[in-house]
Amino acid sequence: MELLKFSTAGSVDDGKSTLIGRLLYDTGSLTEDQLEAVEAASKRKGFDYLDLSLLTDGLSAEREQGITIDVAHIYFATANRKFIIADTPGHVEYTRNMVTGASHSQLSIILIDARKGVIEQTQRHFFIANLLQIPEIVVAVNKMDLVGFEEEKFNAIKEAFLQFAEGFPKFKQNITFIPISSLKGDNVVNESENMPWYQGKSLLHYLENVDVSSSINKTDARFPVQYVIRPHSEEFHDYRGYAGRVISGEFTVGEEVTVLPSQQKSTIKQVVTFDGDLKTAETHSSVTLLLEDEVDITRGNMLVKTANLPQIDKEITADICWMDTQSLVPGGKYLIEHSHNLIKAIVREVDYIVHTSTLNKDTETKTIKLNDIARVKIKMAQPLFFDAYEQNQANGSFILINEQTKNTVAAGIIV
């Protein structure tokens, strides 16, 4: 079955964890043990209903405070599709966690409390979804039961959100609005009888049927080499295979490819998998490629179609989310990890830091602190072979690593 990866974001008490719990509960995705545990915990809290948020808030600190802190990945399936949910925190203090959870999502659900409407954190959530160019946005207006299921309230929130979204960079991004009550189950899995004015489908129906194929780049063929296979046995005396994952595009037997950074050329001789040979290796397939010629190739090199080369440069401009408690200042030295390439780099310049709630760009401040999002210029010791993130997300993203501690200090997208 087709897989959909989506993230959720919402402010404190917007009901995000309850929404996910409702999806799992109403689709029959819970085991008896899970149900019994939630029932017992709900009774201990004195509730006369199931506290479905307990299904996702696993950390004791999350349960005590009633907030989501860490990213949790939840897996479930229906008859039509498989799903992976990245349940991300919504508070500004956990922006780095939100970026991490949303970075591989094809769709983002942004929750809004119907009583509060569009607030600063809502704007921040959309800013991140827009920055990461997530193609499908679902604005779930939650707690409609607490505003009497009023259509006017829903329409006012929709208008305020669209007005704010007008100020963002434009690309192919669809925004869908669904009124729900995650506590009662209205329009989550089953369509609600309490909102006859809403003519759309339930949230689950939308998730099962939304087309997210546009998020996959099938044009720019990119194959970062992860491992070189040389058996050194009599049976496979001259065998030389290059193992990895096709991150975008496709490779077909007989096509000419170029090896980066050496720019040597050869032709694909064979596409090997555990289940047998293929004629074409498609996007996201893990394969071993064999070439007609003996070429010097090692881990971190990249195979691309000769007719469609990526950019090759020692300098990039990028938007980064800073994830370390130790601040970044211009001139800081790090390692940049891009695909399977690990290269020494210097953050040469900080262009500006974005205030995510207002979209204002601070060009005066040059120190990037925890959870800041900023545009920087990075210079590397060796050339990087990359595409702009807008063109190819898989080949346009990277992380920065502290050389001494080996901690990941930033996630970035190449402008």
C-alpha positions as CSV (number, residue, x, y, z in Angstrom):
1,M,0.0,0.0,0.0
2,E,1.0,3.6,-0.5
3,L,2.6,5.3,2.5
4,L,1.8,8.8,3.7
5,K,4.1,10.6,6.1
6,F,2.5,13.6,7.9
7,S,3.3,15.8,10.8
8,T,1.1,17.5,13.4
9,A,1.6,20.9,15.0
10,G,-0.5,22.8,17.5
11,S,-0.3,25.1,20.4
12,V,-0.5,23.9,24.0
13,D,-4.1,22.6,24.7
14,D,-5.2,22.7,21.1
15,G,-5.9,19.0,21.4
16,K,-3.2,17.6,19.1
17,S,-2.4,14.5,21.1
18,T,-6.2,13.8,21.5
19,L,-6.6,14.1,17.8
20,I,-4.0,11.5,17.1
21,G,-5.5,9.3,19.8
22,R,-8.9,9.7,18.2
23,L,-7.5,8.6,14.8
24,L,-6.0,5.5,16.3
25,Y,-9.1,4.7,18.4
26,D,-11.8,5.2,15.7
27,T,-9.8,3.3,13.1
28,G,-9.4,0.3,15.5
29,S,-5.6,0.6,15.5
30,L,-5.2,0.0,19.2
31,T,-4.5,-3.2,21.0
32,E,-6.5,-4.4,24.0
33,D,-3.5,-3.7,26.3
34,Q,-3.3,-0.1,25.0
35,L,-7.0,0.4,25.6
36,E,-6.9,-1.0,29.1
37,A,-3.9,1.2,30.0
38,V,-5.7,4.3,28.8
39,E,-8.9,3.4,30.6
40,A,-7.1,2.8,33.8
41,A,-5.0,6.1,33.5
42,S,-8.2,8.1,32.7
43,K,-9.9,6.7,35.8
44,R,-7.0,7.6,38.0
45,K,-7.2,11.2,36.7
46,G,-10.9,11.2,37.6
47,F,-12.1,11.5,34.0
48,D,-15.5,10.0,32.9
49,Y,-14.1,9.6,29.4
50,L,-11.1,8.2,27.7
51,D,-8.1,10.6,27.7
52,L,-6.8,9.6,24.3
53,S,-3.9,12.1,24.6
54,L,-2.2,9.5,26.8
55,L,-1.6,7.3,23.7
56,T,1.0,9.7,22.3
57,D,2.4,11.7,25.3
58,G,4.8,9.0,26.4
59,L,7.3,11.0,28.5
60,S,6.4,11.5,32.2
61,A,7.2,15.2,31.8
62,E,4.7,15.4,28.9
63,R,1.9,13.8,31.0
64,E,2.6,15.9,34.0
65,Q,2.5,19.2,32.1
66,G,-0.1,18.2,29.5
67,I,2.2,19.2,26.6
68,T,4.2,17.5,23.9
69,I,8.0,17.9,24.2
70,D,9.7,15.3,22.0
71,V,8.8,14.1,18.5
72,A,6.9,10.8,18.6
73,H,6.4,8.6,15.5
74,I,3.1,6.7,15.4
75,Y,2.3,4.0,12.8
76,F,-1.1,2.9,11.7
77,A,-3.0,1.7,8.6
78,T,-6.4,1.6,7.1
79,A,-7.7,-0.5,4.2
80,N,-6.6,2.3,1.8
81,R,-3.2,3.5,3.0
82,K,-0.4,3.2,5.5
83,F,0.5,6.2,7.7
84,I,3.5,7.5,9.7
85,I,2.6,10.4,12.0
86,A,5.3,12.7,13.3
87,D,3.7,14.1,16.4
88,T,5.7,17.4,17.0
89,P,5.6,19.9,19.8
90,G,4.1,23.3,19.1
91,H,5.8,25.6,21.6
92,V,8.5,28.0,20.5
93,E,11.0,26.4,22.9
94,Y,10.8,23.2,20.8
95,T,11.1,24.7,17.3
96,R,14.0,22.4,16.6
97,N,11.9,19.4,17.4
98,M,9.1,20.7,15.2
99,V,11.5,21.1,12.2
100,T,13.0,17.7,12.8
101,G,9.5,16.0,12.8
102,A,8.3,17.9,9.7
103,S,11.4,17.5,7.6
104,H,10.3,14.3,5.9
105,S,6.6,15.0,5.9
106,Q,4.5,15.1,2.8
107,L,1.6,16.7,4.6
108,S,1.2,18.8,7.7
109,I,-1.8,19.1,10.0
110,I,-1.9,22.5,11.8
111,L,-4.4,22.5,14.7
112,I,-6.2,25.7,15.8
113,D,-8.4,26.0,18.9
114,A,-11.7,27.3,17.7
115,R,-12.0,29.5,20.8
116,K,-8.6,31.2,20.2
117,G,-8.4,31.4,16.5
118,V,-5.1,32.2,14.7
119,I,-2.4,33.0,17.2
120,E,1.3,33.6,17.1
121,Q,2.2,30.0,17.4
122,T,-0.1,29.1,14.5
123,Q,1.8,31.5,12.4
124,R,5.1,29.9,13.5
125,H,3.8,26.5,12.6
126,F,2.8,27.6,9.1
127,F,6.1,29.4,8.7
128,I,8.0,26.1,9.2
129,A,5.6,24.2,6.9
130,N,6.2,26.8,4.3
131,L,9.9,26.9,4.8
132,L,10.1,23.2,4.3
133,Q,7.8,23.4,1.3
134,I,5.4,20.7,2.6
135,P,3.0,20.5,-0.4
136,E,-0.3,19.8,1.5
137,I,-1.4,21.7,4.6
138,V,-4.6,20.7,6.6
139,V,-5.8,23.4,9.0
140,A,-7.9,21.5,11.5
141,V,-10.1,23.9,13.5
142,N,-10.5,21.9,16.7
143,K,-12.9,22.1,19.7
144,M,-15.8,23.1,17.5
145,D,-18.1,21.6,20.2
146,L,-17.0,24.4,22.5
147,V,-18.2,27.2,20.2
148,G,-21.5,25.5,19.4
149,F,-20.3,24.2,16.0
150,E,-20.8,27.7,14.6
151,E,-20.1,28.1,10.9
152,E,-19.3,31.8,11.4
153,K,-16.5,31.0,13.8
154,F,-15.0,28.5,11.4
155,N,-15.2,30.9,8.5
156,A,-13.6,33.8,10.5
157,I,-10.6,31.6,11.4
158,K,-10.3,30.4,7.8
159,E,-10.2,34.0,6.5
160,A,-7.7,35.1,9.2
161,F,-5.4,32.2,8.3
162,L,-5.5,32.8,4.6
163,Q,-4.9,36.5,5.1
164,F,-1.7,35.8,7.1
165,A,-0.6,33.1,4.6
166,E,-0.7,35.8,1.8
167,G,2.6,37.2,3.1
168,F,4.6,34.0,2.6
169,P,6.7,32.9,-0.4
170,K,4.5,31.2,-3.0
171,F,5.0,27.7,-4.3
172,K,2.7,24.8,-5.1
173,Q,1.1,24.4,-1.6
174,N,-2.5,23.4,-1.1
175,I,-4.3,24.5,2.1
176,T,-7.5,22.7,3.2
177,F,-9.7,23.6,6.2
178,I,-11.6,21.0,8.2
179,P,-13.7,21.8,11.3
180,I,-13.4,19.0,13.9
181,S,-13.8,18.0,17.5
182,S,-11.1,15.5,18.4
183,L,-12.6,14.9,21.9
184,K,-16.1,14.0,20.5
185,G,-14.8,12.5,17.2
186,D,-16.6,15.0,14.9
187,N,-15.1,14.9,11.3
188,V,-12.0,13.1,12.5
189,V,-12.7,9.6,11.2
190,N,-16.5,9.8,10.8
191,E,-18.4,12.8,9.3
192,S,-20.2,14.9,11.8
193,E,-24.0,15.4,12.1
194,N,-23.4,18.5,14.2
195,M,-22.0,20.5,11.3
196,P,-24.4,20.1,8.4
197,W,-23.1,23.4,6.9
198,Y,-19.7,21.7,6.2
199,Q,-19.9,19.9,2.9
200,G,-16.4,18.4,2.9
201,K,-15.2,15.0,4.0
202,S,-13.7,13.9,7.3
203,L,-10.0,14.3,8.1
204,L,-9.3,10.6,7.7
205,H,-11.0,10.5,4.3
206,Y,-8.8,13.4,3.2
207,L,-5.6,11.7,4.4
208,E,-6.6,8.5,2.6
209,N,-7.2,10.1,-0.7
210,V,-4.8,13.1,-0.9
211,D,-2.3,13.0,-3.8
212,V,1.2,13.6,-2.6
213,S,3.1,12.4,-5.7
214,S,4.1,15.9,-6.6
215,S,6.5,15.9,-3.6
216,I,8.7,13.2,-5.2
217,N,11.3,14.5,-7.7
218,K,11.3,12.0,-10.6
219,T,13.4,14.1,-12.9
220,D,16.8,14.7,-11.4
221,A,18.5,11.3,-11.1
222,R,20.7,11.3,-8.0
223,F,22.4,8.2,-6.4
224,P,24.8,8.9,-3.5
225,V,27.1,5.9,-3.1
226,Q,26.8,4.5,0.4
227,Y,29.1,1.4,0.1
228,V,31.4,-0.2,-2.5
229,I,30.9,-4.0,-2.8
230,R,34.0,-6.0,-3.6
231,P,33.6,-9.7,-2.6
232,H,37.3,-10.7,-3.5
233,S,36.2,-14.2,-4.1
234,E,36.8,-16.6,-7.0
235,E,33.1,-16.6,-8.0
236,F,33.0,-12.8,-8.1
237,H,36.6,-12.0,-8.9
238,D,35.9,-8.8,-10.9
239,Y,32.7,-7.8,-9.2
240,R,32.5,-4.1,-8.3
241,G,29.1,-2.8,-7.2
242,Y,28.0,0.5,-5.8
243,A,25.3,0.2,-3.1
244,G,22.9,3.0,-2.0
245,R,19.5,4.5,-2.4
246,V,18.1,6.5,-5.3
247,I,17.1,9.7,-3.6
248,S,15.5,11.2,-6.7
249,G,14.9,10.4,-10.4
250,E,15.6,7.0,-11.8
251,F,18.4,5.0,-13.4
252,T,18.0,2.6,-16.3
253,V,20.3,-0.1,-17.7
254,G,22.2,1.3,-20.7
255,E,22.1,5.0,-19.6
256,E,25.2,7.1,-19.4
257,V,26.1,8.4,-15.9
258,T,28.7,10.8,-14.5
259,V,30.6,10.2,-11.3
260,L,30.9,13.2,-9.0
261,P,33.3,14.8,-8.1
262,S,35.7,13.1,-10.6
263,Q,33.3,13.7,-13.6
264,Q,34.3,10.4,-15.1
265,K,31.6,8.8,-17.3
266,S,30.3,5.3,-17.8
267,T,27.2,3.3,-18.6
268,I,24.9,1.4,-16.2
269,K,25.5,-2.3,-16.8
270,Q,23.2,-3.9,-14.2
271,V,20.8,-2.9,-11.5
272,V,20.9,-5.5,-8.7
273,T,18.5,-6.1,-5.7
274,F,18.1,-8.9,-3.2
275,D,15.0,-10.0,-5.1
276,G,16.7,-10.0,-8.5
277,D,17.8,-7.6,-11.2
278,L,15.8,-4.6,-12.4
279,K,15.8,-2.8,-15.6
280,T,15.2,0.6,-13.9
281,A,15.9,1.7,-10.3
282,E,13.2,4.1,-9.3
283,T,13.1,6.9,-6.6
284,H,13.5,5.6,-3.0
285,S,14.7,2.1,-4.2
286,S,17.8,0.6,-2.5
287,V,19.9,-1.0,-5.1
288,T,23.4,-1.9,-6.2
289,L,24.5,-0.4,-9.5
290,L,27.2,-2.0,-11.7
291,L,29.0,0.0,-14.4
292,E,30.5,-1.0,-17.8
293,D,33.9,0.6,-16.8
294,E,36.2,0.3,-13.8
295,V,35.9,3.7,-12.3
296,D,37.4,5.0,-9.1
297,I,34.3,5.5,-6.9
298,T,34.1,5.6,-3.1
299,R,31.5,6.3,-0.4
300,G,30.3,9.9,-0.6
301,N,30.6,10.1,-4.4
302,M,27.4,10.5,-6.4
303,L,26.2,9.0,-9.7
304,V,24.0,11.3,-11.8
305,K,22.7,11.2,-15.4
306,T,25.2,12.9,-17.6
307,A,22.5,15.0,-19.3
308,N,21.3,16.4,-15.9
309,L,24.1,17.4,-13.5
310,P,23.5,19.0,-10.1
311,Q,25.3,22.2,-9.0
312,I,28.9,21.8,-7.9
313,D,30.3,24.4,-5.6
314,K,32.4,25.1,-2.5
315,E,29.9,27.7,-1.3
316,I,26.2,27.6,-0.6
317,T,23.5,29.9,0.8
318,A,21.1,28.1,3.1
319,D,18.3,28.5,5.6
320,I,19.2,26.7,8.9
321,C,17.4,25.9,12.1
322,W,19.9,26.1,15.0
323,M,19.5,23.1,17.4
324,D,22.4,23.6,19.8
325,T,22.5,25.4,23.2
326,Q,25.9,26.8,22.2
327,S,25.3,29.7,19.8
328,L,26.7,30.1,16.3
329,V,28.8,33.1,15.4
330,P,30.2,33.9,11.9
331,G,33.4,32.0,11.4
332,G,32.3,28.9,13.3
333,K,33.8,25.7,12.0
334,Y,31.7,22.6,11.6
335,L,31.2,19.4,9.5
336,I,28.5,19.5,6.9
337,E,26.8,16.1,6.2
338,H,25.1,16.0,2.8
339,S,23.9,12.6,1.6
340,H,26.9,10.4,2.6
341,N,29.4,13.2,2.2
342,L,31.1,14.6,5.3
343,I,33.0,17.8,4.6
344,K,34.7,20.5,6.8
345,A,32.9,23.8,6.6
346,I,32.8,27.4,7.9
347,V,29.7,29.4,8.4
348,R,31.2,32.5,6.7
349,E,28.3,34.9,7.1
350,V,24.9,35.4,8.8
351,D,22.6,37.3,6.4
352,Y,19.6,37.5,8.7
353,I,17.6,35.8,11.4
354,V,13.8,35.4,10.8
355,H,11.2,36.3,13.5
356,T,8.8,33.5,12.6
357,S,5.7,35.2,13.9
358,T,6.1,38.5,12.0
359,L,8.3,37.4,9.1
360,N,10.6,40.3,9.9
361,K,14.3,39.8,9.1
362,D,16.8,40.9,11.7
363,T,20.0,41.8,9.7
364,E,21.7,43.3,12.7
365,T,22.0,40.3,15.0
366,K,24.8,37.9,13.9
367,T,24.7,35.4,16.7
368,I,22.3,32.5,16.1
369,K,20.8,30.9,19.2
370,L,18.9,27.8,20.0
371,N,15.7,27.4,17.9
372,D,16.6,30.4,15.7
373,I,15.9,30.2,11.9
374,A,18.5,32.1,9.8
375,R,19.9,32.5,6.4
376,V,23.7,31.9,6.2
377,K,26.5,31.5,3.8
378,I,28.7,28.4,4.2
379,K,32.1,27.7,2.7
380,M,33.4,24.1,2.4
381,A,36.8,22.5,2.1
382,Q,35.6,20.4,-0.9
383,P,32.9,20.9,-3.5
384,L,29.4,19.8,-2.8
385,F,27.1,18.4,-5.5
386,F,23.6,19.6,-4.7
387,D,20.3,21.0,-6.0
388,A,18.3,23.8,-4.6
389,Y,15.9,22.5,-2.0
390,E,13.0,24.0,-4.0
391,Q,13.9,21.9,-6.9
392,N,15.0,18.7,-5.2
393,Q,14.4,18.3,-1.4
394,A,16.3,15.1,-1.1
395,N,19.5,16.6,-2.6
396,G,19.0,20.1,-1.2
397,S,19.1,19.4,2.6
398,F,21.9,18.8,5.0
399,I,22.9,18.9,8.7
400,L,25.8,20.7,10.5
401,I,27.8,18.7,13.1
402,N,30.1,20.0,15.8
403,E,33.6,18.6,15.1
404,Q,34.5,18.2,18.8
405,T,31.2,16.9,20.4
406,K,29.8,15.2,17.2
407,N,26.4,16.7,18.1
408,T,24.1,17.8,15.3
409,V,23.9,21.6,15.7
410,A,21.7,22.6,12.8
411,A,19.5,21.3,10.0
412,G,19.6,23.2,6.7
413,I,18.1,23.6,3.3
414,I,20.0,25.0,0.3
415,V,18.7,28.1,-1.3
